[in-house]
Amino acid sequence: MRIVSLAPSCTEILFALGVGDSIVGVTKYCDYPSETELKQKLGGWLDIDFERVLALKPDLVLTSTVVQQKVFEQGRALGLNMLHTDPRSLTDIFENVLTIGESVGCVEQAEQIVLEMGEEADEIKSKTEHLPRKKVYVEEWPM
């Protein structure tokens, strides 16, 4: 399988699933794990070089978040097999891992990753549930 990942989160999930060798292209923002440095860079979040993507003949192209919705639509219009995720909660992230795992034939690995992530989240919650809550504002994109 030949995979192009156009989102750092998807790239990390793919490597965690053990299919890093199948990744043929990533964005300039995909920098973890270090093996991503060996992958062809295809642009940033929104300035994807689809000519180069098409030249790689991917079986699957991944995008993520509302920011890349148009990138997803462009890829689909070009006939690429696109998978778009838009996680907004921890549960959504777990679902993304399972969905990506299923799309690359790694269901058992995905289930194991989700199990471990859930256990780690539960452990953190139990260690911090007695602490006072703070409000935090985060702005990821000013538009």
One Martini backbone bead per residue (centre of mass of N, CA, C, O) as a GRO file, in nm:
protein
  143
    1MET     BB    1   0.097   0.036   0.021
    2ARG     BB    2   0.024   0.379  -0.066
    3ILE     BB    3   0.094   0.669   0.140
    4VAL     BB    4  -0.063   0.986   0.212
    5SER     BB    5   0.019   1.245   0.452
    6LEU     BB    6  -0.152   1.571   0.539
    7ALA     BB    7  -0.111   1.501   0.860
    8PRO     BB    8   0.051   1.468   1.151
    9SER     BB    9  -0.150   1.286   1.302
   10CYS     BB   10  -0.164   1.065   1.084
   11THR     BB   11   0.133   0.998   1.074
   12GLU     BB   12   0.157   0.900   1.368
   13ILE     BB   13  -0.049   0.675   1.345
   14LEU     BB   14   0.088   0.513   1.122
   15PHE     BB   15   0.344   0.453   1.282
   16ALA     BB   16   0.203   0.315   1.525
   17LEU     BB   17   0.087   0.084   1.327
   18GLY     BB   18   0.348   0.008   1.126
   19VAL     BB   19   0.328   0.192   0.823
   20GLY     BB   20   0.574   0.380   0.746
   21ASP     BB   21   0.680   0.235   0.479
   22SER     BB   22   0.406   0.329   0.314
   23ILE     BB   23   0.503   0.611   0.319
   24VAL     BB   24   0.550   0.863   0.045
   25GLY     BB   25   0.401   1.123   0.187
   26VAL     BB   26   0.424   1.462   0.324
   27THR     BB   27   0.448   1.723   0.520
   28LYS     BB   28   0.638   1.982   0.655
   29TYR     BB   29   0.491   1.915   0.950
   30CYS     BB   30   0.601   1.628   0.943
   31ASP     BB   31   0.821   1.538   1.242
   32TYR     BB   32   0.676   1.265   1.347
   33PRO     BB   33   0.889   1.085   1.336
   34SER     BB   34   1.210   1.100   1.213
   35GLU     BB   35   1.135   0.937   0.945
   36THR     BB   36   0.992   1.179   0.796
   37GLU     BB   37   1.253   1.302   0.667
   38LEU     BB   38   1.246   1.069   0.427
   39LYS     BB   39   1.004   1.206   0.315
   40GLN     BB   40   0.808   1.344   0.094
   41LYS     BB   41   0.738   1.678   0.035
   42LEU     BB   42   0.395   1.840  -0.037
   43GLY     BB   43   0.370   2.065   0.179
   44GLY     BB   44   0.119   2.190   0.359
   45TRP     BB   45  -0.192   2.231   0.463
   46LEU     BB   46  -0.288   2.405   0.176
   47ASP     BB   47  -0.015   2.364  -0.024
   48ILE     BB   48  -0.067   2.128  -0.222
   49ASP     BB   49   0.105   1.908  -0.446
   50PHE     BB   50  -0.083   1.726  -0.662
   51GLU     BB   51   0.116   1.637  -0.874
   52ARG     BB   52   0.298   1.481  -0.673
   53VAL     BB   53   0.086   1.301  -0.559
   54LEU     BB   54   0.006   1.158  -0.823
   55ALA     BB   55   0.300   1.051  -0.886
   56LEU     BB   56   0.286   0.845  -0.629
   57LYS     BB   57   0.039   0.657  -0.638
   58PRO     BB   58  -0.183   0.646  -0.424
   59ASP     BB   59  -0.413   0.457  -0.225
   60LEU     BB   60  -0.385   0.681   0.013
   61VAL     BB   61  -0.534   0.986   0.156
   62LEU     BB   62  -0.468   1.210   0.428
   63THR     BB   63  -0.683   1.413   0.633
   64SER     BB   64  -0.738   1.707   0.862
   65THR     BB   65  -0.966   1.895   0.952
   66VAL     BB   66  -1.131   2.181   0.858
   67VAL     BB   67  -0.885   2.309   0.716
   68GLN     BB   68  -0.881   2.043   0.497
   69GLN     BB   69  -1.146   2.021   0.332
   70LYS     BB   70  -1.052   2.127   0.050
   71VAL     BB   71  -0.827   1.923   0.010
   72PHE     BB   72  -1.010   1.680   0.010
   73GLU     BB   73  -1.185   1.771  -0.235
   74GLN     BB   74  -0.955   1.790  -0.438
   75GLY     BB   75  -0.867   1.494  -0.426
   76ARG     BB   76  -1.137   1.372  -0.511
   77ALA     BB   77  -1.155   1.524  -0.788
   78LEU     BB   78  -0.880   1.358  -0.877
   79GLY     BB   79  -0.938   1.044  -0.768
   80LEU     BB   80  -0.869   1.011  -0.482
   81ASN     BB   81  -0.818   0.821  -0.194
   82MET     BB   82  -0.993   0.954   0.073
   83LEU     BB   83  -0.919   1.051   0.423
   84HIS     BB   84  -1.124   1.218   0.666
   85THR     BB   85  -1.055   1.399   0.965
   86ASP     BB   86  -1.238   1.554   1.276
   87PRO     BB   87  -1.130   1.604   1.565
   88ARG     BB   88  -1.293   1.711   1.906
   89SER     BB   89  -1.203   1.458   2.078
   90LEU     BB   90  -1.094   1.185   2.235
   91THR     BB   91  -1.294   0.996   2.104
   92ASP     BB   92  -1.226   1.083   1.815
   93ILE     BB   93  -0.935   0.987   1.822
   94PHE     BB   94  -0.996   0.693   1.864
   95GLU     BB   95  -1.159   0.666   1.599
   96ASN     BB   96  -0.928   0.740   1.410
   97VAL     BB   97  -0.747   0.504   1.470
   98LEU     BB   98  -0.952   0.290   1.379
   99THR     BB   99  -1.000   0.394   1.090
  100ILE     BB  100  -0.708   0.386   0.995
  101GLY     BB  101  -0.656   0.092   1.064
  102GLU     BB  102  -0.868  -0.020   0.869
  103SER     BB  103  -0.754   0.119   0.601
  104VAL     BB  104  -0.456  -0.053   0.659
  105GLY     BB  105  -0.494  -0.338   0.811
  106CYS     BB  106  -0.484  -0.249   1.157
  107VAL     BB  107  -0.694  -0.329   1.384
  108GLU     BB  108  -0.541  -0.450   1.629
  109GLN     BB  109  -0.343  -0.217   1.669
  110ALA     BB  110  -0.559   0.001   1.712
  111GLU     BB  111  -0.693  -0.124   1.960
  112GLN     BB  112  -0.437  -0.116   2.136
  113ILE     BB  113  -0.389   0.187   2.129
  114VAL     BB  114  -0.662   0.269   2.251
  115LEU     BB  115  -0.630   0.118   2.513
  116GLU     BB  116  -0.372   0.267   2.608
  117MET     BB  117  -0.485   0.554   2.595
  118GLY     BB  118  -0.719   0.508   2.792
  119GLU     BB  119  -0.546   0.426   3.034
  120GLU     BB  120  -0.381   0.689   3.047
  121ALA     BB  121  -0.622   0.880   3.083
  122ASP     BB  122  -0.729   0.751   3.345
  123GLU     BB  123  -0.473   0.800   3.510
  124ILE     BB  124  -0.470   1.106   3.489
  125LYS     BB  125  -0.749   1.156   3.605
  126SER     BB  126  -0.697   1.024   3.887
  127LYS     BB  127  -0.449   1.227   3.953
  128THR     BB  128  -0.641   1.512   3.887
  129GLU     BB  129  -0.943   1.530   4.010
  130HIS     BB  130  -0.856   1.705   4.279
  131LEU     BB  131  -0.800   1.938   4.112
  132PRO     BB  132  -0.825   2.238   4.011
  133ARG     BB  133  -0.985   2.421   3.775
  134LYS     BB  134  -0.895   2.555   3.457
  135LYS     BB  135  -0.892   2.812   3.232
  136VAL     BB  136  -0.851   2.784   2.870
  137TYR     BB  137  -0.709   2.952   2.589
  138VAL     BB  138  -0.728   2.851   2.239
  139GLU     BB  139  -0.559   2.951   1.932
  140GLU     BB  140  -0.502   2.812   1.615
  141TRP     BB  141  -0.690   3.007   1.425
  142PRO     BB  142  -0.769   3.337   1.326
  143MET     BB  143  -1.006   3.253   1.104
   0.00000   0.00000   0.00000
